[in-house]
Amino acid sequence: MIRFLLLALAAPLAAQEAPPVMPAGEAPVPRTETVALETAQGTIRIAVEVERAPVTAANFLRYVREKRLDGASFYRALRLTPDGTYGLIQGGLKNDPKRVLPPIAHESTAKTGLSHVDGAISMARAAPGSAQGDFFIIIGGLPALDAQASGEGDIAGYAVFGRVIEGMEVAKAILAAPVDPDAGEGAMKGQMIAAPVRIIRATRLP
């Protein structure tokens, strides 16, 4: 009751306050939505870039809303340095045909202005425009995965759509998980986590 009264008394004062003034020359912060990935190793919270990467963000949030990621896993750990300072962990549905949604258009980092910095979350894909329900989290920063202005091969890069805001220690623990040297195909052989880390649930937070 006391708390309710305090809130009620504060409301008229708040209503009379002038809206905050943005300092001259300072751009507004792009809007994000927060998602919690509760894993068997702990929780990773992600700020999803709904304003700067609207197509990719909407796709990921749909997977969350429809609970398609509940029960999925982090199954790949690519360690680029022995101490695990640089690398990525990949999770999602492993292209399970019963759970994936149709592929989405590719949102290039050249268009969104985002980058594969430490903690970035990005969509896994084959060809550009084939991303569905698998994603990866960067540990240490891998700008080489951004779109490239020129070069040979696939220069479209991968679609960053958010960043980890809490739980990087969980991501690093998953990166350090033992891998099966014989599992995986092609370039991913030896990168499959021996005991995949289960994603218990994915939840959109207020």
ZADO-724107 format. One record per residue: y, x, z of N, C-alpha, C, O in turn; residue number from 1. Coordinates in Angstrom, 3 decimals, always signed. Atoms other than C-alpha are relative to their C-alpha. Example, Ala and Ser with C-alpha at 12.3 -4.5 7.8 and 13.67 -1.06 7.14 Angstrom:
<sites>
> n_north,n_east,n_up,ca_north,ca_east,ca_up,c_north,c_east,c_up,o_north,o_east,o_up,i
> -1.190,+0.890,+0.000,-4.500,+12.300,+7.800,+1.200,+0.900,+0.000,+1.181,+1.936,+0.665,1
> -1.190,-0.820,-0.060,-1.060,+13.670,+7.140,+1.090,-0.770,+0.730,+2.198,-0.261,+0.899,2
</sites>
This chain:
<sites>
> n_north,n_east,n_up,ca_north,ca_east,ca_up,c_north,c_east,c_up,o_north,o_east,o_up,i
> -1.204,+0.837,+0.000,+0.000,+0.000,+0.000,+1.259,+0.875,+0.000,+2.205,+0.615,-0.743,1
> -1.170,-0.880,-0.070,+2.428,+2.802,+0.918,+0.228,+0.678,-1.339,+1.365,+0.802,-1.794,2
> -0.135,-0.667,+1.293,+1.703,+4.588,-2.347,+0.581,-0.965,-1.031,+1.428,-0.587,-1.841,3
> -0.502,+0.997,+0.945,+2.323,+1.380,-4.284,+1.498,-0.206,+0.191,+2.242,-0.312,-0.783,4
> -1.414,+0.203,-0.270,+5.681,+0.912,-2.556,+0.826,+1.188,-0.484,+1.906,+1.015,-1.050,5
> -0.722,-1.184,+0.462,+6.720,+4.478,-3.277,+0.148,-0.006,-1.511,+1.210,+0.328,-2.037,6
> -0.060,+0.068,+1.459,+5.867,+4.027,-6.945,+0.976,-1.068,-0.451,+1.720,-0.873,-1.412,7
> -0.887,+1.092,+0.369,+7.727,+0.738,-7.070,+1.462,+0.386,+0.205,+2.331,+0.012,-0.582,8
> -1.363,-0.429,-0.265,+10.812,+2.314,-5.519,+0.460,+1.036,-1.027,+1.631,+1.073,-1.405,9
> -0.362,-1.051,+0.937,+10.703,+5.237,-7.927,+0.238,-0.533,-1.392,+0.992,+0.068,-2.158,10
> -0.073,+0.523,+1.365,+10.384,+3.052,-11.038,+1.418,-0.279,-0.462,+1.772,+0.137,-1.565,11
> -1.353,+0.260,+0.475,+14.009,+1.817,-11.179,+0.798,+1.273,-0.233,+1.617,+1.341,-1.149,12
> -0.711,-1.255,+0.174,+15.274,+5.371,-10.739,-0.415,+0.665,-1.297,+0.415,+1.202,-2.030,13
> +0.495,-0.618,+1.220,+13.050,+6.609,-13.533,+0.540,-0.714,-1.218,+0.840,-0.089,-2.235,14
> -0.467,+0.781,+1.137,+14.183,+3.782,-15.781,+1.443,+0.329,-0.343,+1.858,+0.166,-1.491,15
> -1.402,-0.283,+0.233,+17.817,+4.868,-15.355,+0.232,+1.414,-0.525,+1.327,+1.747,-0.977,16
> -0.172,-1.380,+0.433,+17.168,+8.496,-16.248,+0.145,+0.069,-1.511,-0.524,-0.661,-2.244,17
> -0.170,-0.185,+1.442,+18.352,+9.624,-19.656,-1.213,+0.734,-0.556,-1.804,+1.554,+0.147,18
> +1.135,-0.716,+0.592,+15.617,+10.799,-22.048,+0.304,+1.481,-0.104,+1.457,+1.875,-0.280,19
> -0.224,-1.441,+0.052,+15.106,+14.546,-22.095,+0.604,+0.408,-1.340,+0.263,-0.153,-2.381,20
> -0.656,-0.482,+1.208,+17.262,+16.414,-24.607,-0.700,+1.264,-0.475,-0.843,+2.222,+0.286,21
> +0.666,-1.167,+0.562,+15.459,+18.851,-26.900,+1.045,+1.086,-0.269,+2.045,+0.827,-0.938,22
> -0.952,-1.085,+0.251,+17.234,+22.233,-26.905,+0.227,+0.190,-1.496,-0.687,+0.020,-2.303,23
> -0.348,-0.179,+1.407,+19.042,+22.956,-30.164,-0.899,+1.042,-0.643,-1.106,+2.127,-0.100,24
> +0.830,-0.931,+0.745,+16.783,+24.582,-32.719,-1.449,+0.045,+0.427,-2.230,+0.775,-0.183,25
> +1.379,-0.022,-0.479,+13.553,+23.903,-30.792,-0.756,-1.181,-0.593,-0.367,-2.331,-0.392,26
> +0.781,+1.055,+0.650,+10.946,+21.938,-32.760,-0.892,-0.696,+1.017,-1.334,-0.070,+1.981,27
> +0.896,+0.707,-0.909,+8.887,+19.250,-31.035,-1.422,+0.553,-0.092,-1.836,+1.034,-1.147,28
> +1.376,-0.492,-0.031,+5.351,+20.227,-30.005,-0.895,-0.979,-0.748,-0.856,-2.175,-0.459,29
> +0.893,+0.900,+0.737,+2.759,+18.814,-32.443,-0.941,-0.749,+0.942,-1.410,-0.191,+1.934,30
> +0.814,+0.862,-0.859,+0.739,+15.962,-30.954,-1.476,+0.390,-0.064,-1.997,+0.722,-1.128,31
> +1.435,-0.271,-0.082,-2.828,+16.577,-29.791,-0.686,-1.059,+0.860,-0.042,-1.772,+1.631,32
> +0.843,+0.824,-0.866,-5.675,+14.609,-28.217,-0.996,+0.932,+0.682,-1.428,+1.922,+0.093,33
> +0.903,-0.865,-0.747,-7.936,+16.090,-25.550,-1.421,-0.550,+0.016,-1.644,-1.733,+0.272,34
> +1.425,+0.353,-0.034,-11.733,+16.067,-25.777,-0.714,+0.964,+0.942,-0.461,+2.169,+0.925,35
> +0.825,-0.819,-0.884,-14.155,+17.310,-23.139,-1.419,+0.046,-0.541,-2.049,-0.992,-0.744,36
> +1.397,-0.195,+0.367,-17.473,+18.763,-24.280,-0.746,+0.437,+1.258,-0.623,+1.579,+1.701,37
> +0.778,-0.310,-1.200,-19.756,+18.603,-21.266,-1.334,+0.586,-0.432,-2.160,-0.108,-1.023,38
> +1.228,-0.675,+0.411,-22.529,+21.144,-21.814,-0.848,+0.362,+1.214,-0.415,+0.233,+2.360,39
> +0.889,-0.423,-1.084,-25.462,+22.376,-19.791,+0.524,+1.250,+0.697,+0.067,+1.580,+1.791,40
> -0.582,-1.198,-0.593,-23.394,+25.532,-19.120,+1.338,-0.262,+0.679,+1.869,+0.607,+1.369,41
> -1.318,+0.325,-0.541,-20.193,+23.744,-18.097,+0.809,-0.765,-1.030,+0.319,-1.053,-2.122,42
> -0.842,+0.832,+0.862,-17.314,+21.820,-19.649,+1.046,+0.818,-0.745,+1.696,+1.695,-0.176,43
> -1.020,-0.607,+0.853,-15.102,+22.938,-22.530,+0.974,-1.102,-0.400,+0.569,-2.115,-0.970,44
> -1.012,+0.986,+0.395,-11.837,+21.046,-23.028,+0.756,+0.507,-1.227,+1.139,+1.674,-1.313,45
> -0.584,-0.359,+1.288,-10.299,+21.009,-26.473,+1.216,-0.865,-0.287,+1.175,-2.081,-0.099,46
> -1.161,+0.725,+0.505,-6.831,+20.043,-27.724,-0.199,-0.172,-1.501,-0.196,+0.807,-2.248,47
> +0.280,+0.300,+1.403,-7.481,+18.341,-31.064,+1.316,-0.263,-0.730,+2.106,-1.106,-0.307,48
> -1.281,+0.030,+0.726,-4.653,+18.763,-33.603,+0.084,-1.224,-0.932,-0.094,-1.110,-2.144,49
> -0.044,+1.231,+0.791,-4.253,+15.152,-34.737,+1.208,-0.072,-0.928,+1.203,-0.835,-1.894,50
> -1.196,+0.015,+0.835,-0.824,+15.848,-36.216,-0.050,+1.055,-1.098,+0.281,+0.774,-2.250,51
> -0.010,-1.076,+0.991,-1.273,+19.182,-37.953,-1.259,+0.025,-0.878,-1.211,+0.511,-2.008,52
> +1.243,+0.051,+0.784,-4.887,+18.643,-39.112,-0.583,-1.415,+0.091,-1.671,-1.602,+0.636,53
> +0.375,+1.402,-0.224,-5.128,+14.833,-39.328,-1.367,-0.409,-0.547,-2.073,-1.187,+0.094,54
> +1.286,+0.396,+0.594,-8.162,+14.530,-41.624,-1.159,+0.552,+0.823,-2.080,-0.183,+1.179,55
> +1.083,-0.649,-0.742,-10.357,+17.017,-39.760,-0.054,-0.503,+1.434,-1.138,-0.716,+1.978,56
> -0.056,+0.504,-1.371,-9.191,+15.819,-36.338,-0.575,-1.411,+0.081,-1.337,-1.719,+0.997,57
> +0.496,+1.379,-0.009,-9.905,+12.178,-37.196,-1.518,-0.027,-0.151,-2.193,-0.852,+0.466,58
> +1.449,-0.077,+0.177,-13.402,+13.123,-38.338,-0.683,+0.379,+1.316,-1.655,-0.259,+1.722,59
> +0.593,-0.450,-1.261,-14.164,+14.991,-35.096,+0.095,-1.095,+1.061,-0.865,-1.343,+1.791,60
> -0.175,+1.058,-1.000,-12.740,+12.189,-32.953,-0.904,-1.190,-0.275,-1.310,-1.887,+0.656,61
> +0.934,+1.084,+0.303,-14.898,+9.676,-34.788,-1.400,+0.343,+0.510,-2.089,-0.517,+1.058,62
> +1.291,-0.429,-0.544,-18.008,+11.697,-33.912,-0.023,-0.188,+1.518,-1.032,-0.605,+2.086,63
> -0.091,+0.166,-1.456,-16.815,+11.657,-30.291,-0.042,-1.483,+0.361,-0.808,-1.892,+1.234,64
> -0.095,+1.435,-0.302,-15.939,+7.938,-30.299,-1.344,-0.708,-0.179,-1.700,-1.578,+0.616,65
> +1.279,+0.652,+0.286,-19.293,+6.944,-31.789,-1.170,+0.683,+0.706,-2.329,+0.355,+0.450,66
> +0.990,-0.691,-0.828,-21.150,+9.268,-29.366,-1.061,+0.731,-0.824,-2.196,+0.904,-0.379,67
> +0.942,-0.700,+0.854,-22.776,+11.119,-32.232,-0.272,+1.422,+0.469,-1.303,+2.001,+0.125,68
> +0.194,-1.361,-0.493,-22.325,+14.473,-30.484,-0.760,+0.042,+1.326,-1.185,+1.110,+1.765,69
> +0.741,+0.037,-1.262,-23.996,+13.319,-27.262,-1.456,+0.384,-0.265,-2.136,-0.248,-1.072,70
> +1.365,-0.456,+0.211,-27.281,+15.189,-27.056,-0.131,+1.065,-1.073,-1.227,+1.573,-1.306,71
> +0.018,-1.097,+0.973,-26.333,+17.698,-29.759,-0.050,+1.322,+0.769,-0.313,+1.322,+1.972,72
> +0.100,-1.273,-0.707,-26.237,+21.409,-28.952,+0.848,+1.083,-0.665,+1.250,+0.968,-1.823,73
> -0.485,-1.257,+0.555,-24.646,+24.803,-29.396,-1.259,+0.806,-0.302,-2.047,+1.099,+0.597,74
> +1.261,-0.603,+0.421,-27.350,+26.566,-31.382,+0.146,+1.384,-0.638,-0.852,+2.047,-0.922,75
> -0.207,-1.289,+0.665,-25.760,+29.670,-32.908,+0.998,+0.847,+0.773,+2.022,+0.339,+1.231,76
> -0.917,-0.944,-0.654,-24.137,+32.751,-31.333,+0.111,+1.238,-0.884,-0.836,+2.015,-1.005,77
> -0.257,-1.165,+0.839,-22.604,+35.326,-33.670,+0.850,+0.983,+0.792,+2.046,+0.766,+0.987,78
> -0.709,-1.030,-0.763,-21.670,+38.420,-31.660,+0.357,+1.150,-0.947,-0.522,+1.819,-1.491,79
> -0.457,-1.042,+0.912,-19.563,+40.825,-33.701,+0.213,+1.335,+0.691,+0.374,+2.364,+0.035,80
> -0.074,-1.240,-0.772,-19.275,+43.380,-30.907,-1.065,-0.077,+1.094,-1.362,-1.165,+1.587,81
> +1.071,+0.006,-1.004,-21.982,+44.424,-28.429,+0.401,-0.638,+1.321,-0.429,-1.243,+2.000,82
> -0.442,+0.538,-1.285,-19.863,+43.381,-25.454,+0.410,-1.469,-0.081,+0.845,-2.042,+0.918,83
> -0.334,+1.412,+0.136,-19.250,+39.887,-26.844,+1.485,-0.297,+0.000,+1.890,-1.426,+0.276,84
> -1.444,+0.202,+0.019,-15.495,+40.392,-27.169,+0.428,-0.839,-1.193,+1.380,-1.614,-1.111,85
> -0.314,+0.737,+1.211,-15.470,+38.978,-30.688,-1.249,-0.693,-0.523,-2.354,-0.152,-0.468,86
> +1.118,+0.730,+0.568,-17.635,+36.343,-32.288,+0.302,-1.480,-0.067,+1.459,-1.896,-0.008,87
> -0.160,+1.449,+0.022,-18.222,+32.625,-32.503,-1.283,-0.659,+0.472,-2.368,-0.083,+0.400,88
> +1.160,+0.829,-0.333,-20.510,+29.918,-31.214,+0.083,-1.265,-0.847,+1.157,-1.839,-1.020,89
> +0.026,+1.173,+0.874,-21.580,+27.061,-33.451,-0.834,-1.105,+0.629,-1.893,-0.859,+1.206,90
> +0.707,+1.140,-0.557,-22.620,+23.596,-32.389,+0.115,-1.206,-0.898,+0.771,-1.175,-1.939,91
> -0.059,+1.233,+0.772,-23.107,+20.081,-33.626,-1.371,-0.542,-0.313,-2.311,-0.386,+0.466,92
> +1.187,+0.786,+0.339,-25.771,+18.114,-35.428,-0.956,+0.699,-0.954,-1.978,+0.119,-1.322,93
> +0.849,-0.762,+0.926,-27.281,+20.783,-37.714,-0.349,-0.837,-1.234,-1.473,-0.800,-1.734,94
> +0.150,+0.818,+1.207,-26.784,+18.373,-40.630,-1.128,-1.028,+0.109,-1.777,-1.351,-0.886,95
> +1.002,+1.052,-0.203,-29.142,+15.790,-39.124,+0.382,-1.221,-0.843,+1.407,-1.844,-0.565,96
> -0.382,+1.094,+0.900,-29.165,+13.111,-41.889,+0.129,-1.349,+0.684,+0.787,-2.248,+0.158,97
> -0.074,+1.277,-0.714,-29.582,+10.328,-39.323,+1.282,-0.137,+0.815,+1.618,-1.234,+1.262,98
> -1.155,+0.048,-0.900,-26.420,+11.260,-37.410,+1.316,+0.433,-0.632,+2.385,+0.110,-0.116,99
> -1.241,-0.483,+0.589,-23.929,+12.903,-39.741,+0.710,-1.089,-0.799,+0.089,-2.014,-1.322,100
> -0.841,+0.888,+0.796,-21.066,+11.067,-41.410,+0.253,+0.660,-1.356,-0.078,+1.832,-1.536,101
> -0.282,-0.600,+1.309,-19.953,+11.598,-45.028,+0.915,+1.214,+0.117,+1.721,+1.292,+1.044,102
> -0.864,-1.195,-0.009,-18.288,+14.954,-45.830,+1.471,-0.386,-0.109,+1.820,-1.449,-0.622,103
> -1.447,+0.256,+0.026,-14.519,+15.208,-45.469,+0.713,+1.015,-0.887,+0.173,+2.077,-1.198,104
> -0.816,-0.918,+0.793,-11.777,+16.796,-47.547,+0.334,+1.245,+0.817,+0.500,+1.175,+2.035,105
> -0.300,-1.264,-0.673,-11.048,+20.427,-46.733,+1.498,+0.105,+0.299,+2.328,-0.050,-0.597,106
> -1.389,-0.216,-0.405,-7.823,+21.014,-44.762,+0.216,+1.498,+0.216,-0.151,+2.045,+1.256,107
> -0.195,-1.438,-0.033,-6.829,+24.583,-45.479,+0.971,+0.419,+1.103,+1.923,-0.298,+1.412,108
> -0.938,-0.538,-0.990,-5.174,+26.700,-42.802,+1.346,+0.324,-0.649,+2.371,+0.364,+0.032,109
> -1.263,-0.234,+0.705,-2.566,+27.488,-45.469,+0.868,-1.248,+0.019,+2.093,-1.163,-0.065,110
> -0.724,+1.273,-0.045,-1.615,+23.809,-45.295,+0.358,-0.396,+1.421,+1.462,-0.882,+1.670,111
> -0.213,+0.465,-1.374,-1.959,+23.151,-41.569,+0.840,+0.975,+0.827,+1.480,+0.575,+1.800,112
> -0.705,-1.005,-0.793,-0.416,+26.402,-40.334,-0.790,+0.477,+1.202,-0.279,+1.262,+2.000,113
> +0.855,-0.420,-1.108,-3.298,+26.843,-37.878,-0.750,+1.274,-0.387,-0.761,+1.669,-1.553,114
> +0.693,-1.258,+0.274,-5.361,+30.006,-37.554,-1.194,+0.156,+0.931,-1.274,-0.489,+1.976,115
> +1.202,-0.254,-0.793,-8.676,+31.274,-36.225,+0.298,+1.021,+1.109,-0.239,+2.128,+1.126,116
> -0.344,-0.825,-1.154,-7.171,+32.711,-33.052,-1.057,-0.185,+1.080,-1.953,-1.019,+0.944,117
> +0.915,+0.135,-1.132,-9.038,+33.165,-29.775,+0.028,-1.439,+0.518,+1.091,-1.959,+0.860,118
> +0.094,+1.370,-0.502,-10.267,+29.721,-28.698,+0.127,-1.076,-1.053,-0.029,-2.256,-0.742,119
> -0.116,+1.018,+1.054,-9.743,+28.000,-32.056,-1.337,-0.680,-0.244,-2.390,-0.056,-0.118,120
> +1.204,+0.732,+0.393,-12.241,+25.307,-33.041,+0.171,-0.409,-1.454,+1.228,-0.902,-1.848,121
> -0.082,+0.146,+1.442,-13.028,+24.958,-36.728,-1.285,-0.639,-0.516,-2.314,-0.617,+0.160,122
> +1.158,+0.675,+0.565,-15.406,+23.077,-39.007,-0.913,+0.966,-0.747,-0.450,+1.793,-1.533,123
> +0.995,-0.731,+0.780,-18.612,+24.661,-40.280,-0.189,-0.733,-1.328,-0.048,-1.955,-1.396,124
> +0.179,+0.623,+1.311,-19.293,+24.043,-43.954,-0.762,+0.935,-0.918,-0.964,+2.109,-0.608,125
> +0.498,-0.816,+1.096,-20.974,+25.248,-47.112,+1.172,+0.148,-0.973,+2.036,+1.000,-0.766,126
> -1.139,-0.025,+0.914,-18.623,+24.614,-50.044,+1.174,-0.757,+0.610,+0.970,-1.625,+1.459,127
> -1.159,+0.775,-0.480,-15.060,+23.394,-49.373,-0.194,-1.486,-0.303,-0.569,-1.867,-1.412,128
> +0.176,+1.437,+0.166,-15.165,+19.642,-48.831,-1.385,-0.492,+0.384,-1.735,-1.636,+0.097,129
> +1.354,+0.396,-0.398,-18.706,+19.613,-47.397,-0.173,-0.118,+1.509,-1.272,-0.413,+1.979,130
> +0.114,+0.030,-1.469,-17.922,+19.690,-43.646,-0.359,-1.395,+0.488,+0.141,-2.396,-0.026,131
> +0.432,+1.286,-0.569,-19.592,+16.958,-41.583,+0.056,+0.029,+1.518,+1.105,-0.249,+2.099,132
> +0.043,+0.105,-1.458,-20.684,+17.211,-37.953,-0.329,+1.286,+0.728,-0.847,+1.244,+1.844,133
> +0.233,-1.276,-0.658,-20.956,+20.921,-37.174,+1.315,+0.788,+0.067,+2.139,+0.715,-0.844,134
> -1.269,-0.683,-0.256,-18.193,+23.124,-35.790,-0.271,+1.299,+0.735,-1.380,+1.533,+1.218,135
> +0.175,-1.248,-0.737,-17.611,+26.520,-34.235,+1.269,+0.329,+0.774,+2.372,-0.075,+0.405,136
> -1.098,-0.442,-0.864,-15.432,+28.039,-31.509,+0.108,+1.515,-0.092,-0.884,+2.235,+0.022,137
> -0.268,-1.432,+0.173,-13.831,+31.453,-31.983,+0.212,+0.686,+1.356,+0.925,+0.179,+2.221,138
> -0.235,-0.838,-1.175,-14.010,+34.121,-29.295,+0.628,+1.308,-0.487,+0.007,+2.055,-1.243,139
> -0.666,-1.257,+0.319,-11.486,+36.957,-29.666,+0.943,-0.028,-1.182,+1.774,+0.868,-1.329,140
> -0.875,+0.087,+1.167,-9.779,+35.826,-32.866,-0.652,+0.567,-1.252,-1.065,+1.726,-1.272,141
> +0.584,-0.426,+1.271,-11.108,+35.991,-36.449,+0.865,-0.509,-1.152,+0.458,-1.419,-1.874,142
> -0.903,+0.475,+1.051,-8.145,+35.587,-38.832,-0.574,+0.124,-1.398,-0.061,-0.508,-2.322,143
> +0.622,-0.128,+1.313,-10.397,+36.638,-41.732,-0.600,-1.326,-0.467,-0.884,-1.497,-1.652,144
> +0.549,+1.308,+0.361,-11.739,+33.069,-41.631,+1.083,-0.974,-0.455,+0.770,-2.089,-0.873,145
> -1.089,+0.814,+0.526,-8.296,+31.687,-42.539,-0.048,+0.012,-1.529,-0.710,+0.860,-2.128,146
> -0.131,+0.002,+1.455,-7.518,+30.764,-46.142,+0.707,+1.278,-0.447,+1.635,+1.751,+0.210,147
> -0.579,-1.228,+0.522,-6.685,+33.821,-48.240,+0.787,-0.298,-1.276,+0.379,-1.134,-2.082,148
> -0.844,+0.232,+1.171,-3.936,+33.972,-50.864,-0.684,+0.443,-1.284,-0.454,-0.144,-2.342,149
> +0.706,-0.488,+1.179,-6.157,+35.920,-53.248,-1.239,+0.753,+0.451,-1.413,+1.060,+1.630,150
> +1.220,-0.717,-0.319,-9.472,+37.679,-53.448,-1.176,-0.545,-0.783,-1.011,-1.413,-1.641,151
> +1.206,+0.430,+0.686,-13.030,+37.206,-54.626,-0.813,-0.933,+0.888,-0.705,-0.896,+2.113,152
> +0.878,+0.887,-0.747,-15.538,+34.549,-53.630,+0.742,-1.177,+0.599,+1.741,-1.642,+0.050,153
> -0.557,+1.176,-0.678,-14.737,+31.716,-51.218,+1.222,+0.427,+0.810,+1.092,+1.030,+1.876,154
> -1.235,-0.390,-0.693,-11.104,+32.218,-50.225,+0.688,-1.200,+0.643,+1.805,-1.083,+1.148,155
> -0.611,+1.221,-0.548,-10.480,+28.627,-49.053,+0.077,+0.029,+1.517,+0.851,-0.718,+2.115,156
> +0.000,-0.059,-1.455,-11.202,+29.573,-45.454,-0.659,-1.220,+0.626,-1.203,-2.078,-0.069,157
> +0.585,+1.117,-0.741,-12.387,+27.177,-42.765,+1.114,-0.816,+0.640,+2.227,-0.322,+0.825,158
> -1.025,+0.936,-0.460,-10.550,+24.181,-41.328,+0.107,-0.021,+1.525,-0.698,-0.655,+2.207,159
> -0.286,+0.049,-1.442,-9.162,+24.806,-37.845,+0.581,-1.373,+0.332,+1.441,-1.878,-0.390,160
> -0.538,+1.314,-0.369,-8.515,+21.513,-36.047,+0.299,-0.120,+1.489,+0.522,-1.225,+1.985,161
> -0.310,+0.068,-1.426,-7.900,+22.441,-32.414,-0.197,+1.338,+0.670,-0.403,+2.358,+0.013,162
> +0.159,-1.232,-0.770,-8.188,+24.991,-29.643,-0.525,-0.342,+1.391,-0.299,-1.441,+1.898,163
> +0.498,+0.168,-1.365,-9.900,+25.415,-26.288,+1.165,+0.181,+0.964,+1.888,+1.175,+0.899,164
> -1.060,-0.099,-1.006,-7.500,+24.733,-23.428,-0.575,+0.208,+1.403,+0.159,+0.505,+2.346,165
> +0.655,-0.240,-1.291,-10.028,+25.024,-20.611,-1.494,+0.212,-0.266,-2.111,-0.527,-1.034,166
> +1.438,-0.220,+0.129,-13.519,+26.465,-20.367,-0.398,+1.123,-0.949,-1.526,+1.144,-1.442,167
> +0.383,-1.126,+0.852,-13.381,+29.655,-22.432,-1.111,+0.836,+0.633,-1.883,+1.487,-0.071,168
> +1.084,-0.738,-0.653,-15.654,+31.208,-19.818,-1.356,-0.605,-0.357,-2.361,+0.104,-0.411,169
> +1.238,+0.670,+0.420,-18.273,+28.624,-20.839,-0.358,+0.436,-1.419,-1.513,+0.752,-1.707,170
> +0.234,-0.441,+1.377,-17.865,+29.514,-24.518,-0.524,+1.438,-0.025,-1.430,+1.756,-0.796,171
> +0.441,-1.394,-0.039,-18.266,+33.209,-23.668,-1.422,+0.117,+0.548,-2.192,+0.976,+0.118,172
> +1.364,-0.011,-0.546,-21.394,+32.467,-21.623,-0.996,-0.423,-1.078,-2.092,+0.132,-1.163,173
> +0.877,+0.432,+1.089,-22.892,+30.631,-24.611,-0.145,+1.115,-1.034,-1.232,+1.335,-1.570,174
> +0.059,-1.120,+0.940,-21.986,+33.574,-26.865,-0.963,+1.080,+0.491,-1.596,+1.771,-0.309,175
> +0.863,-1.037,-0.582,-23.915,+35.827,-24.481,-1.451,-0.440,+0.133,-2.290,+0.345,+0.573,176
> +1.365,+0.507,-0.146,-27.043,+33.647,-24.570,-0.973,+0.772,-0.890,-0.601,+1.193,-1.985,177
> +0.995,-0.715,+0.818,-30.246,+35.324,-25.827,-0.253,-0.724,-1.322,-0.286,-1.953,-1.371,178
> +0.297,+0.575,+1.316,-30.974,+34.796,-29.524,-1.421,+0.358,-0.411,-2.016,+1.306,+0.101,179
> +1.326,-0.248,+0.552,-34.252,+34.621,-31.423,+0.153,+0.880,-1.235,+0.734,+0.431,-2.223,180
> -0.205,-0.913,+1.130,-34.382,+37.629,-33.772,-0.623,-0.469,-1.302,-0.243,-0.003,-2.376,181
> +0.698,+0.464,+1.203,-36.653,+35.782,-36.191,+0.481,-1.359,-0.503,+0.101,-1.785,-1.594,182
> -0.452,+1.338,+0.381,-34.894,+32.407,-36.295,+1.249,+0.082,-0.862,+2.015,+1.042,-0.780,183
> -1.162,+0.051,+0.874,-32.290,+31.415,-38.862,-0.337,+0.471,-1.407,-1.329,+1.168,-1.626,184
> +0.237,-0.359,+1.394,-32.033,+31.858,-42.597,+1.181,+0.787,-0.563,+2.324,+0.590,-0.149,185
> -1.049,-0.755,+0.675,-30.085,+34.274,-44.763,+0.849,+0.795,+0.963,+0.340,+1.510,+1.826,186
> -0.939,-0.766,-0.820,-26.964,+35.694,-43.147,-0.041,-0.399,+1.467,+0.430,+0.350,+2.323,187
> +0.029,+0.467,-1.384,-27.595,+33.647,-39.989,-1.286,+0.388,+0.737,-1.462,+0.022,+1.898,188
> +1.232,-0.410,-0.670,-31.008,+35.179,-39.241,+0.331,+0.897,+1.187,+1.126,+1.830,+1.073,189
> -0.237,-0.766,-1.216,-31.054,+36.548,-35.710,+1.183,-0.482,+0.806,+1.527,+0.120,+1.823,190
> -1.164,+0.536,-0.713,-28.067,+34.433,-34.635,-0.294,-1.330,+0.699,+0.589,-1.893,+1.346,191
> +0.338,+1.283,-0.607,-29.913,+31.322,-33.451,-0.325,+0.180,+1.484,-1.144,+1.023,+1.848,192
> +0.221,-0.094,-1.451,-29.820,+30.808,-29.675,-1.428,-0.411,+0.324,-1.888,-1.468,-0.107,193
> +1.407,+0.255,-0.302,-33.350,+30.970,-28.297,-0.205,-1.332,+0.711,-1.143,-2.069,+0.404,194
> +0.044,+1.287,-0.703,-32.727,+28.046,-25.940,+1.359,-0.662,-0.200,+2.260,-0.461,+0.614,195
> -1.307,+0.610,+0.303,-29.890,+25.978,-27.523,+0.610,-0.687,+1.219,-0.095,-1.299,+2.021,196
> -0.722,+0.569,-1.145,-27.243,+24.834,-25.036,+0.379,-1.435,-0.321,+1.154,-1.694,-1.242,197
> -0.175,+1.430,+0.280,-27.233,+21.055,-24.883,+1.425,-0.458,+0.267,+2.025,-0.101,+1.281,198
> -1.262,+0.714,-0.225,-24.010,+19.086,-25.316,-0.377,-1.347,+0.602,-0.851,-2.240,-0.102,199
> +0.421,+1.222,-0.695,-24.599,+16.376,-22.728,+0.780,-1.187,-0.520,+0.206,-2.224,-0.851,200
> -0.842,+1.070,+0.553,-21.661,+14.277,-23.870,+1.338,+0.569,-0.425,+1.791,+1.595,+0.083,201
> -1.342,-0.328,+0.450,-18.358,+14.484,-25.690,+0.874,-1.198,+0.303,+0.542,-2.320,-0.078,202
> -0.829,+1.098,-0.487,-15.537,+12.410,-24.216,+1.459,+0.234,-0.342,+1.984,+1.328,-0.137,203
> -1.441,-0.070,+0.243,-11.981,+11.685,-25.321,+0.713,-0.320,+1.305,+0.446,-1.351,+1.923,204
> -0.677,+0.160,-1.280,-9.686,+12.080,-22.314,+1.383,-0.627,-0.180,+1.981,-0.507,-1.249,205
> -1.350,+0.579,+0.076,-6.444,+10.212,-21.539,+1.050,+1.071,-0.234,+2.238,+0.762,-0.323,206
</sites>
